[in-house]
């Protein structure tokens, strides 16, 4: 199983449930990131109080409703922005880029995925820094995986890492504040982690 390879940045941490300004900032930032890579953000997936359908829809159709939900303070559980080609068949496999912020599973995360070929044009350090603005960052990874094995399934830890045949971890991302404090005071590392969170 190979197929098209993707490269993903996944960040784990804490997303503030009630802070609609963070959801709004993430939405606008994601659109800007996709546009800056010469792609078009054209589809969106939303899950929350105000959104009954779990299907992705065109951005043109949903943007006003989404912006209204930010103003109304409606609860959002996940927000996904896609750059899909005109002739796509299945969004989960055919995207040129996908960015998601989610509280859907047992932990909060942000993931940005694009083809490994397109990733060569990305300023990785800058992209990680931008995405960190939208989550109280704890840890993360940059990894490569075939789109057929679904980067989101790996990122949400639905299956053991050993079950992903094309997985290649490119970089582990750590909260440097935690790492520095833990190395300075190893006997208190668990307590320090709690204090920083």
PAZAPA-4460 file (N, C-alpha, C; in steps of 0.05 Angstrom, whole numbers, plus 32768, in hexadecimal, padded with zeros to 4 digits):
% residues 197
    n_x    n_y    n_z   ca_x   ca_y   ca_z    c_x    c_y    c_z   seq   type   mol
   8011   7FE8   8000   8000   8000   8000   8012   8019   8000     1      X     A
   8012   8028   7FEB   8022   8040   7FE9   8010   8057   7FE3     2      X     A
   800A   805B   7FC9   7FF9   8071   7FC2   8008   808C   7FC6     3      X     A
   7FF9   80A1   7FC3   8004   80BC   7FC6   800D   80C0   7FE3     4      X     A
   8025   80CA   7FE7   802F   80D0   8002   8026   80EC   800B     5      X     A
   801F   80EE   8024   8018   8107   8030   802C   810D   8047     6      X     A
   802F   8127   804D   803E   812F   8064   802B   813F   8076     7      X     A
   802B   8139   8090   8019   8146   80A3   8028   8152   80BA     8      X     A
   801D   8167   80C5   8025   8172   80DE   800D   816E   80F1     9      X     A
   8011   8160   8107   7FFB   815D   811B   8005   8169   8135    10      X     A
   7FF4   8179   8141   7FFA   8186   815B   7FE5   817D   816F    11      X     A
   7FED   8174   8186   7FDB   816C   819C   7FDD   8181   81B2    12      X     A
   7FC7   8184   81C0   7FC7   8198   81D6   7FAB   819C   81E0    13      X     A
   7FA4   81B5   81E6   7F8A   81BC   81F1   7F7D   81D2   81E0    14      X     A
   7F64   81CD   81D8   7F55   81E1   81C9   7F40   81EB   81DC    15      X     A
   7F3F   8206   81E0   7F2B   8212   81F2   7F10   8210   81E5    16      X     A
   7EFE   8202   81F2   7EE3   81FC   81E7   7ED3   8216   81E2    17      X     A
   7ED4   8228   81F5   7EC2   8240   81F3   7ECD   8257   81E3    18      X     A
   7EE6   8255   81DA   7EF3   826C   81CD   7EEE   826B   81AF    19      X     A
   7ED8   8278   81A7   7ED1   8279   818A   7EE5   8289   817A    20      X     A
   7EF3   829C   8187   7F07   82AB   8178   7F1D   8299   816F    21      X     A
   7F24   8284   817E   7F38   8271   8175   7F2F   8261   815D    22      X     A
   7F16   8258   815D   7F0B   824A   8146   7F0C   825C   812D    23      X     A
   7F04   8275   8131   7F03   8288   811B   7F1F   828D   8111    24      X     A
   7F32   8291   8123   7F4E   8295   811B   7F59   827D   810C    25      X     A
   7F52   8265   8115   7F5B   824D   8107   7F50   824C   80EB    26      X     A
   7F37   8252   80E8   7F2A   8251   80CE   7F38   8264   80BA    27      X     A
   7F3C   827D   80C3   7F49   8291   80B1   7F66   828A   80AB    28      X     A
   7F74   8280   80C0   7F90   8278   80BC   7F92   8261   80A9    29      X     A
   7F81   824D   80AB   7F81   8236   809A   7F7D   823E   807D    30      X     A
   7F69   824F   8078   7F64   8259   805D   7F7D   8267   8052    31      X     A
   7F8A   8277   8063   7FA2   8286   805A   7FB9   8273   8054    32      X     A
   7FBD   825F   8065   7FD3   824C   8060   7FCE   823D   8045    33      X     A
   7FB6   8234   8041   7FB0   8226   8028   7FB4   8238   800F    34      X     A
   7FAA   8250   8011   7FAC   8263   7FFB   7FCA   826A   7FF6    35      X     A
   7FDA   826D   800B   7FF6   8273   8007   8006   825D   7FFA    36      X     A
   7FFA   8245   7FF9   8007   822F   7FEC   7FFC   822B   7FCF    37      X     A
   7FEF   8241   7FC5   7FE3   8241   7FAB   7FCE   822C   7FA7    38      X     A
   7FBF   8226   7FBC   7FA8   8214   7FBB   7F8F   8224   7FC2    39      X     A
   7F78   8218   7FBD   7F5F   8226   7FC3   7F50   8217   7FD9    40      X     A
   7F4C   8225   7FF0   7F3B   8219   8004   7F1E   8219   7FFB    41      X     A
   7F13   8202   7FF5   7EF9   8202   7FE8   7EE3   81F0   7FF4    42      X     A
   7EEB   81E0   8008   7ED7   81CF   8016   7EDD   81D0   8034    43      X     A
   7EC7   81CB   8043   7EC9   81CD   8060   7EB8   81B7   806D    44      X     A
   7EC2   81AD   8083   7EB3   819B   8094   7EB1   81A7   80B0    45      X     A
   7E99   81A7   80BB   7E95   81B3   80D5   7E84   81A0   80E6    46      X     A
   7E8B   819E   80FF   7E7B   818E   8112   7E77   819F   812B    47      X     A
   7E5E   81A0   8134   7E57   81B0   814C   7E3A   81B5   814E    48      X     A
   7E32   81C5   8162   7E16   81CB   8168   7E06   81D4   8150    49      X     A
   7E11   81E6   8140   7E03   81F4   812B   7E03   81E5   8110    50      X     A
   7E11   81CE   8110   7E16   81C0   80F7   7E0E   81A3   80F9    51      X     A
   7DF8   819D   80EB   7DED   8182   80EE   7DFA   816D   80DC    52      X     A
   7E02   8176   80C4   7E0E   8163   80B1   7E2B   815F   80B5    53      X     A
   7E34   8146   80B3   7E51   8141   80B7   7E5F   8141   809B    54      X     A
   7E50   8145   8086   7E5C   8145   806B   7E6B   815F   8066    55      X     A
   7E80   815E   8056   7E8D   8176   804E   7E7D   8185   8039    56      X     A
   7E7F   819F   803A   7E70   81B0   8027   7E82   81C5   801C    57      X     A
   7E79   81D2   8006   7E89   81E7   7FFA   7E8C   81FE   800E    58      X     A
   7EA3   820A   800D   7EA9   8221   801F   7E96   8238   8018    59      X     A
   7E91   823C   7FFE   7E7F   8251   7FF5   7E63   824E   8002    60      X     A
   7E5A   8235   8005   7E3F   8230   800F   7E3E   8233   802E    61      X     A
   7E54   822D   803C   7E54   822B   8059   7E61   8243   8068    62      X     A
   7E6F   8253   805A   7E7F   8267   8068   7E6E   827B   8078    63      X     A
   7E58   8284   806E   7E48   8298   807D   7E3D   828B   8096    64      X     A
   7E34   8272   8094   7E29   8264   80AB   7E3F   8260   80C0    65      X     A
   7E57   8259   80B7   7E6D   8255   80CA   7E74   826F   80D8    66      X     A
   7E77   8285   80C9   7E7D   829F   80D5   7E68   82A8   80E9    67      X     A
   7E4F   82A2   80E3   7E39   82A8   80F5   7E3C   8298   810F    68      X     A
   7E44   827F   810C   7E47   826E   8124   7E5D   8278   8136    69      X     A
   7E72   8284   812B   7E87   8290   813B   7E7B   82A7   814C    70      X     A
   7E6B   82B8   813F   7E5F   82CE   814C   7E4B   82C6   8162    71      X     A
   7E3D   82B1   815C   7E28   82A7   816F   7E34   8297   8186    72      X     A
   7E4D   8290   8185   7E5A   8280   8199   7E51   8263   8199    73      X     A
   7E49   8258   8182   7E40   823C   8180   7E57   8229   8184    74      X     A
   7E52   8213   8191   7E67   81FF   8196   7E70   81F2   817D    75      X     A
   7E8B   81F0   8179   7E97   81E2   8162   7EA9   81CD   816D    76      X     A
   7EA6   81B5   8162   7EB7   819E   816B   7ECE   819A   8158    77      X     A
   7EC9   819E   813E   7EDF   819B   812A   7ED9   81AD   8112    78      X     A
   7EEF   81B5   8106   7EEE   81C6   80EE   7F04   81BD   80DB    79      X     A
   7EFC   81B7   80C3   7F0F   81AC   80AF   7F0D   81BE   8096    80      X     A
   7F24   81C6   808C   7F24   81D6   8073   7F34   81C6   805F    81      X     A
   7F29   81C3   8047   7F35   81B3   8031   7F3B   81C4   8019    82      X     A
   7F50   81BC   800B   7F55   81C5   7FF0   7F52   81AC   7FDF    83      X     A
   7F3C   81AB   7FD1   7F35   8193   7FC1   7F36   819A   7FA3    84      X     A
   7F40   8188   7F92   7F3F   818D   7F75   7F22   818B   7F6B    85      X     A
   7F1E   8197   7F54   7F02   8198   7F49   7EF7   817C   7F45    86      X     A
   7F07   8169   7F3D   7EFD   814F   7F35   7F01   813A   7F4C    87      X     A
   7F00   8143   7F65   7F05   8130   7F7B   7EEE   811C   7F7D    88      X     A
   7EF5   8104   7F87   7EE1   80EF   7F8B   7EDB   80EB   7FA9    89      X     A
   7EF0   80E8   7FB9   7EED   80E4   7FD6   7EFF   80F9   7FE4    90      X     A
   7EF3   810B   7FF3   7F02   8120   8000   7F18   8116   8012    91      X     A
   7F13   8100   8020   7F27   80F6   8033   7F41   80ED   8025    92      X     A
   7F40   80E8   800B   7F57   80DE   7FFD   7F61   80F1   7FE7    93      X     A
   7F50   8103   7FDD   7F57   8112   7FC5   7F60   812F   7FCB    94      X     A
   7F61   8137   7FE4   7F68   8153   7FEA   7F85   815A   7FE2    95      X     A
   7F89   8173   7FDB   7FA4   817E   7FD7   7FAF   8187   7FF2    96      X     A
   7F9E   8191   8003   7FA5   8198   801F   7F8C   8197   8030    97      X     A
   7F92   8190   8049   7F7C   818D   805D   7F87   8197   8078    98      X     A
   7F78   81A9   8085   7F7F   81B3   809F   7F67   81AF   80B1    99      X     A
   7F6B   81A4   80C9   7F55   819F   80DB   7F5D   81A6   80F8   100      X     A
   7F49   81B0   8107   7F4B   81B5   8124   7F34   81A6   8131   101      X     A
   7F3B   8195   8144   7F26   8183   814E   7F27   817D   816C   102      X     A
   7F0F   817B   8177   7F0B   8172   8193   7EFA   8158   8192   103      X     A
   7EFA   814B   817B   7EE9   8134   8176   7EF0   811A   8185   104      X     A
   7F0A   8117   818B   7F13   80FE   8197   7F1B   8104   81B4   105      X     A
   7F28   80F2   81C1   7F2F   80F4   81DE   7F42   810B   81E3   106      X     A
   7F4F   8115   81CE   7F63   812A   81D1   7F5F   813F   81BB   107      X     A
   7F68   8157   81BF   7F65   816C   81AB   7F7E   816C   8199   108      X     A
   7F79   8173   817F   7F90   8174   816D   7F8A   8186   8155   109      X     A
   7F9F   818D   8148   7F9F   819B   812E   7FB0   818B   811B   110      X     A
   7FA6   8187   8102   7FB6   8179   80EE   7FB5   8188   80D4   111      X     A
   7FCC   818A   80C7   7FCE   8195   80AC   7FDC   8180   809B   112      X     A
   7FCF   8178   8085   7FD9   8163   8073   7FD9   816D   8056   113      X     A
   7FEF   8167   8048   7FF0   816D   802C   8002   8158   801F   114      X     A
   8002   8157   8004   8013   8144   7FF7   8030   8149   7FFE   115      X     A
   803F   8134   8000   805C   8137   8006   806A   8147   7FF2   116      X     A
   8061   8146   7FD9   806D   8156   7FC4   8068   8174   7FC9   117      X     A
   8050   817B   7FD0   8049   8197   7FD6   8057   81A0   7FEF   118      X     A
   805B   818E   8002   8067   8195   801C   8084   819F   8018   119      X     A
   8090   8198   8002   80AC   81A2   7FFD   80AC   81C0   7FFB   120      X     A
   8096   81CD   7FF4   8094   81EA   7FF1   808C   81F8   800B   121      X     A
   8089   81E9   8021   807F   81F4   803A   8096   81FD   804C   122      X     A
   8092   8214   8058   80A5   821D   806D   809B   820F   8087   123      X     A
   80A6   81F8   808D   809C   81E7   80A2   809C   81F5   80BD   124      X     A
   80B1   8203   80C4   80B3   8210   80DE   809D   8225   80E0   125      X     A
   8099   8234   80CB   8084   8249   80CC   8068   823D   80CE   126      X     A
   8063   8227   80BF   8049   821A   80C0   8043   820F   80DC   127      X     A
   8057   8202   80E8   8053   81F8   8103   804D   820F   8116   128      X     A
   805C   8225   8114   8058   823C   8125   803C   8248   8122   129      X     A
   8032   824A   810A   8018   8254   8105   8002   8242   8111   130      X     A
   8004   8228   810D   7FF0   8216   8117   7FF0   8215   8136   131      X     A
   8007   8219   8142   8009   8219   815F   7FF8   8230   816C   132      X     A
   7FF3   8245   815C   7FE3   825B   8166   7FC6   8252   816D   133      X     A
   7FBE   823C   8162   7FA2   8233   8164   7F9D   821C   8178   134      X     A
   7FB2   8216   8188   7FB0   8200   819B   7FC3   8206   81B2   135      X     A
   7FBC   81FF   81CA   7FCF   8200   81E0   7FE1   81E7   81DD   136      X     A
   7FF7   81EB   81CF   8008   81D5   81C5   8015   81C5   81DB   137      X     A
   8014   81AA   81D8   8021   8198   81EA   8036   8187   81DC   138      X     A
   802F   817B   81C6   8041   816A   81B7   8038   8168   819A   139      X     A
   8048   815B   8189   803F   8157   816E   8053   8147   815E   140      X     A
   804D   8144   8144   805E   8135   8132   805B   8140   8116   141      X     A
   8070   813C   8106   806E   813F   80EA   8073   8123   80DE   142      X     A
   8061   811A   80CD   8063   80FF   80C3   805B   80FD   80A6   143      X     A
   8065   80E8   809A   805E   80E2   807E   804E   80C8   807E   144      X     A
   8039   80C7   806D   8028   80AF   806C   8019   80AF   8052   145      X     A
   8014   8097   8047   8004   8095   802F   7FE7   809F   8035   146      X     A
   7FDC   80AD   8022   7FC1   80B7   8026   7FAD   80A0   802A   147      X     A
   7FB4   8088   801F   7FA2   8071   8022   7FA0   8067   803E   148      X     A
   7FB5   806D   804F   7FB4   8065   806B   7FA9   807B   807D   149      X     A
   7FA2   8092   8072   7F94   80A8   807F   7FA3   80B4   8096   150      X     A
   7FB0   80CB   8091   7FBF   80D9   80A6   7FAE   80DF   80BF   151      X     A
   7F94   80E5   80BB   7F83   80EB   80D2   7F80   80D3   80E4   152      X     A
   7F7D   80BC   80D9   7F7B   80A4   80E9   7F94   80A0   80FA   153      X     A
   7FAB   80A5   80EE   7FC4   80A3   80FE   7FC4   80B8   8113   154      X     A
   7FBE   80D1   810C   7FC0   80E8   811F   7FAD   80E5   8136   155      X     A
   7F96   80D8   8132   7F82   80D5   8148   7F88   80BB   8158   156      X     A
   7F9E   80AE   8151   7FA7   8096   8160   7F92   8080   8161   157      X     A
   7F83   807E   814B   7F6E   8069   8149   7F7A   804D   8147   158      X     A
   7F92   804C   813B   7FA0   8032   8138   7FBC   8035   8142   159      X     A
   7FC9   801F   8148   7FE4   801F   8151   7FF7   8028   813B   160      X     A
   800C   8038   8141   801E   8041   812C   8029   802A   811B   161      X     A
   802D   8013   8126   8038   7FFC   8117   8025   7FF2   8101   162      X     A
   800C   7FFA   8102   7FF9   7FF1   80ED   7FFA   8002   80D4   163      X     A
   8009   8018   80D5   800C   802A   80BD   8026   8023   80AE   164      X     A
   8023   8016   8098   803A   800B   8089   804B   8020   807C   165      X     A
   8040   8037   8075   8050   804C   8068   8058   8063   807A   166      X     A
   8053   8060   8094   8058   8075   80A8   8076   807B   80AA   167      X     A
   807D   8094   80A9   8098   809D   80AF   8097   80B6   80BF   168      X     A
   80A1   80B5   80D8   80A1   80CD   80E9   80B8   80DE   80E1   169      X     A
   80B3   80F7   80D9   80C8   8109   80D0   80D3   8119   80E6   170      X     A
   80C1   8120   80FA   80CB   8131   8110   80B7   812F   8127   171      X     A
   80C1   812E   813F   80B0   8130   8157   80B1   814D   8160   172      X     A
   809A   8158   8167   8099   8173   8171   8092   8172   818F   173      X     A
   80A1   8181   819E   809D   8181   81BB   8098   819E   81C4   174      X     A
   808B   81A0   81DB   8088   81BA   81E8   80A2   81BF   81F6   175      X     A
   80B2   81D1   81EB   80CD   81D5   81F5   80CE   81DF   8212   176      X     A
   80B9   81EE   821A   80B8   81F7   8236   80B7   81DF   8248   177      X     A
   80A7   81CB   8241   80A4   81B3   8252   80BE   81A3   8252   178      X     A
   80CA   81A1   823A   80E3   8191   8238   80F9   819E   8249   179      X     A
   80FC   81B9   8247   8111   81C7   8256   810D   81C4   8274   180      X     A
   80F5   81C9   827D   80EF   81C7   829A   80F3   81AA   82A4   181      X     A
   80E9   8197   8295   80EB   817B   829D   8108   8172   829F   182      X     A
   8119   817C   828C   8135   8174   828D   8144   8182   82A4   183      X     A
   813B   819A   82AB   8148   81A8   82C1   8140   819C   82DC   184      X     A
   8127   8192   82DE   811D   8187   82F7   810F   816D   82F2   185      X     A
   811F   8158   82EB   8112   813E   82E3   8101   8132   82F9   186      X     A
   8108   8137   8312   80F9   812A   8328   80DD   8137   832B   187      X     A
   80D9   814E   831E   80BF   815B   8320   80B1   815D   8305   188      X     A
   80BA   814E   82F1   80B1   8151   82D6   8092   814E   82D3   189      X     A
   8086   813B   82E1   8069   8137   82DF   805A   814F   82EA   190      X     A
   8063   815A   8300   8056   8171   830D   805A   818A   82FB   191      X     A
   8071   818D   82EF   8076   81A4   82DD   8064   81A3   82C5   192      X     A
   8060   818B   82BA   804F   8188   82A3   8033   8191   82A9   193      X     A
   8029   818A   82C1   800E   8192   82CA   800D   81B0   82CC   194      X     A
   8021   81BD   82D7   8021   81DA   82DB   8021   81E9   82C1   195      X     A
   802F   81DE   82AD   8031   81EC   8293   8017   81E9   8283   196      X     A
   8009   81D3   8286   7FF1   81CE   8277   7FDB   81E1   827E   197      X     A
***
